[in-house]
Amino acid sequence: MPENTASDFTTTPSTAARPDLDWSQVRETILMLNLAMAQIEMALKDSSGSVEVLTNSFTGMYGNLMALVEAAHTLPESPVKQSIEEAGVAVSGQMQHAIVAFQFYDRLTQRLSHVCRSLEDLSGIVNDPGQLYNPFSWHALQQKIRAKYTMEDEKLMFDTLVSTGDVQAALERYLSARQGQAGDSSDIELF
């Protein structure tokens, strides 16, 4: 006769699809937060491989372009040489725009990673009755999340959302701040 272990007698937790007296909206909330985190993490993993391939290809193309431009400098003056040099300058400019796009992609992945960590921290509070009803725990979580923001426009968005509870107003303030920065300077903010 097989030996029974404690896990043989464990019942599965109650779910929204199979509610019983043990059903909990808190457990359902945590489940949905975990699902959101898993989706974000998978999207980040899926995209990072593609971006790595693009980055390596881009680096190789730039090296080849510079070799062509250097070779063109050794040619005698002619319309062909001038055409090659002009095309090299144009492609080099396009590559600089692509570098900026890679920087923004990097910023996107940072933001999504911060969202995952914030959701994880939120799940921890919601899952702990000692913290769930403690306003100091919630304030500490909010401050921890705010501290992750590196740009002032993100902090402004966070502050607006916390003070008003209005997502649309927070996004509008964020976009307004970003447009104001773009008008003040043509430089790219590095992070």
HELIX and SHEET records of a PDB file:
HELIX    1   1 ALA A    6  PHE A    9  5                                   4    
HELIX    2   2 GLN A   25  HIS A   73  1                                  49    
HELIX    3   3 PRO A   79  ASN A  127  1                                  49    
HELIX    4   4 PRO A  129  LEU A  132  1                                   4    
HELIX    5   5 PRO A  135  LYS A  148  1                                  14    
HELIX    6   6 GLU A  152  THR A  164  1                                  13    
HELIX    7   7 VAL A  167  ASP A  184  1                                  18    
END                                                                             
